[in-house]
Amino acid sequence: MAINKAMRAALSILSYPELDLKKTYLMEREFHKLVSRRLKNSSLYHMWEHSVDSGGHLVPVRLFEPAEPTKDFLLLFFHGGGWVTGTVDSYDGVCSDMAAATGCLVASVDYRLAPEHHFPAAPEDCYAASRELFSHAGLLGLQPDRIVLIGDSAGGNLAAAVSLMARDRGDFSPKRQILIYPALGSDHSESSPYPSVRENGTGYLLTSKRVEEYLALYRASEEDLENPYFAPLNASDFTRQPDTLLITAEYCPLRDEGEAYGQKLAEAGGRVELHRIPDALHGYFSLPLRFSLVKRTYDIINRFLEKNDEESNE
């Protein structure tokens, strides 16, 4: 059902307050850890730790194995949080749900966060983890073409960036990517070319102002705003990208830029499947599996994986 007046009023109250993120990001990280669905004892997953070298920095990677694997895919997941507040720990519940709902092995990358580590630390960490897993997929009983890049919000940005980096550097070649309400542009001000920045920029939890604050903490210089690995919509070449599932949320300021990215990939000859989830807000994917919007999203993800699997076997 559509968002009614009472819900709109509640959302307006709950939307990110006008706080200075430069002063509050550490507190917000701790808050996200406290309210996240941390895992203790569960029969739905097995979890262990692995680390990948990224230019002398060890990047932790956490693996979640479903109790009953049904697909031989590895979902290589990059978490959201505006490149600033999210962590692997705060996404434990999401990744466990992902493993259970898809029947796939899930690898969650704990990339370095801004502002302690500005761009390009995050995409370089994600790239290093991806290169390691693509190069040694056999250790997990997989072939490289069974690895799927996936991320939500800032993580969707990083998945798209890694796909561009992989094409440009030639170290590996992802066959599939799943981008969930990704942040792909560099301008979320009133002058943005995407209407959803203004239509959904206030009163729907994530505000356009907050996105601008995240980007300000993430970038190292103004020049980063033009870098396609910072904002994939700035790429000059959208060819030779993975088959893409792109999921946006109706009441999200990032909705239109995500859909524009899908259009650019399709115009460049890519295979793109686009779904806009009605009545959904940014961040809904982190809700438990019992929520209908989350169930619907996993239905879409599973169909995408199964369809790609069937076509690759033809």
C-alpha positions in Angstrom: 0.0 0.0 0.0 1.1 3.6 -0.6 2.6 5.7 2.2 -0.3 7.5 3.9 -0.2 10.8 5.7 0.4 9.3 9.2 3.3 7.3 7.9 4.7 10.3 6.1 4.6 12.3 9.3 6.4 9.6 11.2 9.0 9.3 8.5 9.6 13.0 8.6 10.4 12.7 12.4 12.6 9.7 11.9 14.5 11.0 8.9 18.2 11.8 9.6 18.3 14.9 11.8 20.2 18.0 10.8 23.4 17.0 12.6 26.9 17.6 11.5 28.1 14.2 10.2 31.7 15.3 10.6 31.1 15.4 14.4 28.8 12.5 14.8 30.0 9.7 12.4 31.8 7.8 15.2 28.7 7.9 17.4 26.6 6.8 14.4 28.9 3.8 13.7 28.5 2.7 17.3 24.7 3.2 17.1 24.5 1.0 14.0 26.5 -1.7 15.7 24.1 -1.6 18.7 20.9 -1.8 16.7 22.1 -4.2 14.1 21.0 -7.8 14.1 24.2 -9.4 15.4 24.5 -13.2 15.2 25.2 -15.5 18.1 24.1 -19.0 17.8 22.3 -19.9 14.6 21.7 -23.1 12.6 21.3 -21.0 9.4 24.9 -20.2 8.8 28.5 -21.1 9.4 31.0 -18.2 9.7 34.7 -17.9 9.6 37.3 -15.2 8.9 39.7 -14.6 6.1 42.0 -11.6 5.3 43.1 -10.3 1.9 46.1 -8.0 1.3 45.4 -4.6 -0.2 48.6 -2.7 -0.7 49.9 -3.7 2.7 46.6 -3.4 4.5 44.7 -6.6 5.5 41.1 -6.6 4.4 38.9 -8.9 6.5 36.4 -11.0 4.6 33.6 -12.8 6.5 32.1 -15.9 4.9 28.5 -17.1 5.5 27.6 -20.6 4.5 23.9 -21.6 4.3 22.8 -24.6 6.3 21.3 -26.0 3.1 23.2 -24.8 0.0 21.0 -24.8 -3.1 23.2 -22.8 -5.6 26.9 -22.9 -6.4 27.2 -19.2 -6.5 29.4 -17.0 -4.2 27.7 -13.6 -3.5 30.6 -11.2 -2.9 28.9 -8.5 -0.8 29.9 -4.9 -0.2 27.9 -3.3 2.6 26.2 0.1 2.7 26.6 2.9 5.2 27.7 5.8 3.1 31.3 4.6 3.0 31.4 6.0 6.6 29.1 4.1 9.1 28.5 0.6 8.0 30.7 -2.4 9.0 30.8 -6.1 8.4 29.6 -6.6 12.0 26.5 -4.4 11.5 25.6 -6.4 8.4 25.9 -9.9 10.0 22.1 -10.3 10.0 21.8 -9.2 6.4 24.5 -11.6 5.2 23.1 -14.5 7.2 19.6 -13.8 5.7 21.2 -13.6 2.2 22.8 -17.0 2.6 19.6 -18.5 3.9 17.3 -16.9 1.3 19.5 -17.6 -1.7 21.2 -20.9 -0.7 24.5 -19.3 -1.8 27.8 -18.8 0.0 28.1 -15.1 0.9 31.4 -13.2 1.4 31.2 -9.9 3.2 34.1 -7.4 2.7 35.2 -5.2 5.6 36.7 -2.4 3.5 38.3 0.7 5.1 35.9 3.6 6.0 36.1 7.3 5.5 37.0 9.8 6.7 39.9 8.0 8.3 40.5 6.4 4.8 39.4 8.6 1.9 38.7 7.4 -1.6 40.1 5.3 -3.2 40.8 3.1 -0.1 37.3 1.5 -0.2 37.1 0.5 -3.9 40.8 -0.7 -3.8 40.0 -2.9 -0.8 36.9 -4.3 -2.5 38.9 -4.8 -5.7 41.7 -6.6 -3.8 39.2 -8.9 -2.1 37.5 -9.6 -5.5 40.8 -10.3 -7.3 41.8 -12.7 -4.5 38.5 -14.6 -4.7 38.3 -14.7 -8.5 41.9 -15.9 -8.6 41.4 -18.6 -6.0 37.7 -19.5 -6.4 38.7 -23.2 -6.6 39.6 -23.1 -2.9 35.9 -22.6 -2.2 34.9 -25.3 -4.7 33.7 -22.7 -7.2 34.6 -21.5 -10.7 35.3 -17.8 -11.2 32.2 -17.3 -13.3 30.1 -18.3 -10.2 31.1 -15.2 -8.3 28.5 -12.4 -8.2 29.3 -8.9 -7.1 26.5 -7.5 -4.9 26.1 -4.4 -2.8 23.5 -2.1 -1.3 23.7 1.8 -1.3 27.4 2.7 -1.0 28.1 -1.0 -1.4 26.2 -0.9 -4.7 28.5 2.0 -5.7 31.5 -0.2 -4.8 30.2 -3.2 -6.8 29.8 -1.1 -9.9 33.2 0.5 -9.4 34.9 -2.9 -9.0 33.2 -4.0 -12.3 34.6 -1.0 -14.1 38.0 -1.4 -12.5 38.1 -5.1 -13.5 37.4 -4.3 -17.1 40.0 -1.5 -17.1 42.7 -3.5 -15.3 42.0 -6.9 -16.8 42.8 -9.0 -13.7 39.4 -10.8 -13.7 36.0 -10.5 -15.4 32.8 -10.6 -13.3 29.9 -12.1 -15.1 27.1 -10.8 -12.9 26.4 -7.9 -10.5 23.5 -7.0 -8.3 23.1 -3.3 -7.4 20.5 -2.5 -4.7 19.5 1.2 -4.5 23.1 2.1 -5.4 24.7 5.5 -5.0 26.2 6.2 -8.4 26.3 9.9 -8.9 28.3 12.8 -7.4 25.7 15.5 -7.2 22.8 15.3 -4.8 22.1 19.0 -4.5 19.1 20.9 -5.9 20.9 21.1 -9.2 21.1 17.3 -9.6 19.7 16.1 -13.0 17.8 13.3 -11.2 14.3 14.3 -9.9 14.2 11.7 -7.1 17.0 13.7 -5.3 14.4 16.5 -4.9 11.2 14.4 -4.7 12.5 12.0 -2.1 15.3 14.1 -0.7 13.5 14.9 2.6 11.1 13.0 4.8 12.0 9.4 3.7 14.8 8.5 6.2 17.8 9.0 3.9 18.0 12.6 2.9 19.8 14.2 0.0 21.7 16.4 2.4 23.0 13.3 4.2 24.2 11.8 0.9 26.1 15.0 0.2 27.7 14.8 3.7 28.7 11.2 3.1 30.3 12.1 -0.2 32.1 15.0 1.4 33.7 12.7 4.0 34.5 10.0 1.4 36.3 12.1 -1.2 39.9 13.1 -0.8 39.7 16.0 -3.3 37.2 17.8 -5.5 38.7 15.9 -8.5 37.3 12.7 -7.1 33.8 13.8 -8.0 34.7 13.2 -11.7 36.3 9.9 -11.1 34.2 6.9 -12.4 35.4 4.7 -9.6 34.0 7.3 -7.2 30.8 7.9 -9.1 30.3 5.3 -11.8 27.8 7.4 -13.7 30.8 9.5 -14.7 32.3 6.7 -16.7 32.9 7.5 -20.4 32.6 3.8 -21.3 29.8 1.5 -20.1 30.7 -1.5 -22.3 31.9 -4.9 -21.2 30.1 -4.8 -17.9 28.5 -7.8 -16.2 24.9 -8.9 -16.6 23.3 -6.5 -14.1 20.3 -6.8 -11.8 19.5 -3.3 -10.6 16.9 -2.8 -7.8 15.7 0.7 -6.7 13.3 1.8 -4.1 10.3 4.1 -4.9 10.8 6.6 -2.1 14.6 6.8 -2.3 16.7 9.9 -3.3 19.0 7.6 -5.2 16.2 5.9 -7.3 16.7 7.8 -10.6 20.5 7.7 -10.7 20.4 3.9 -10.3 17.9 3.6 -13.1 19.9 5.9 -15.3 22.9 3.7 -14.7 21.0 0.7 -15.8 19.9 2.6 -19.0 23.5 3.5 -19.8 24.6 -0.1 -19.4 21.8 -1.3 -21.6 22.5 1.4 -24.3 26.1 0.1 -24.3 25.0 -3.4 -25.1 24.8 -4.8 -21.6 22.1 -7.1 -20.3 20.2 -5.3 -17.6 17.2 -6.2 -15.5 15.7 -3.3 -13.6 13.1 -3.5 -10.8 11.7 -0.5 -8.8 10.2 -1.8 -5.6 6.9 0.1 -4.9 6.4 1.8 -1.5 10.0 1.0 -0.5 12.4 3.3 1.3 16.2 3.4 1.1 17.6 0.8 3.6 14.7 -1.6 3.5 16.9 -4.4 2.4 18.4 -4.6 5.9 15.1 -5.6 7.4 14.5 -9.2 8.4 13.3 -11.8 5.9 9.8 -11.8 7.2 9.1 -8.3 5.7 7.3 -8.6 2.3 9.5 -6.1 0.5 12.6 -8.1 1.5 11.0 -11.4 0.5 10.0 -9.8 -2.9 13.6 -8.7 -3.4 15.0 -12.1 -2.7 12.5 -13.6 -5.1 13.9 -11.2 -7.8 17.5 -12.0 -6.9 16.9 -15.8 -7.0 15.1 -15.5 -10.4 18.0 -13.5 -11.7 20.6 -16.1 -10.6 18.5 -19.0 -11.8 17.8 -17.4 -15.2 21.5 -16.6 -15.7 22.4 -20.1 -14.6 20.1 -21.6 -17.2 21.3 -19.4 -20.0 25.0 -20.1 -19.2 24.3 -23.8 -19.4 22.5 -23.6 -22.8 
